[in-house]
Amino acid sequence: MRVLIVDDDETFCQLLAEVLQNKGMQVLWTTDGLAGYDMSTQQVYDVFIVDVRMPLILGTELAEALKKDHPHAKIILVSAFADPTLLRLAKRIDVPLLSKPFSTTRLLEAVERVLAGAIKPAGSNSHDKHGLM
């Protein structure tokens, strides 16, 4: 399983990478949203984890570009600023949103859900600050 993390916070990228690598996943990361897009054209990834607020390109814009170029891409947006507007946008582009801070358990659950094709688990609350929409 190959995962690409795109987040302008290097420490956060390293933390996520370590968690996912400990579960046997191959993880690459970048702190540059445009570089992340370029990386997506050079290799196949099973999952993209993308921060919403980054310099040069918003994570939502990157997610839309990834979905256009890779219609079956599995993408998880992450943000410390998960307000109702962002939740609606994530839902519109059909990408789950994980609100920072989140536990490693939540991260792993989110990865499992997108791989299973279920963005929102049955009975979940779309306004759960620490869960998926």
HULIN-V101409 format. One record per backbone hydrogen bond with DSSP energy under -0.5 kcal/mol. CO is the residue of the C=O (numbers start at 1). NH is the residue of the N-H. If there is no record, write none. Layout:
# HULIN-V101409
co,nh
CO,NH
CO,NH
This chain:
# HULIN-V101409
co,nh
1,26
2,46
2,47
3,28
4,49
5,30
6,51
8,10
9,13
10,14
11,15
12,16
13,17
14,18
15,19
16,20
17,21
18,22
20,23
20,25
21,24
25,27
26,3
28,5
30,7
31,33
32,36
33,37
34,38
35,39
36,40
37,41
38,41
38,42
39,42
39,43
46,74
47,4
48,50
48,76
49,6
50,78
52,54
52,59
55,57
58,62
59,63
60,64
61,65
62,66
63,67
64,68
65,69
66,70
70,73
73,75
74,48
75,96
76,50
77,98
78,52
79,100
81,83
83,87
84,88
85,89
86,90
87,91
88,92
89,93
90,95
91,94
96,77
97,99
98,79
103,107
104,108
105,109
106,110
107,111
108,112
109,113
110,114
111,115
112,116
113,117
113,118
117,119
119,121
121,124
124,126
125,128
127,129
128,131
131,99
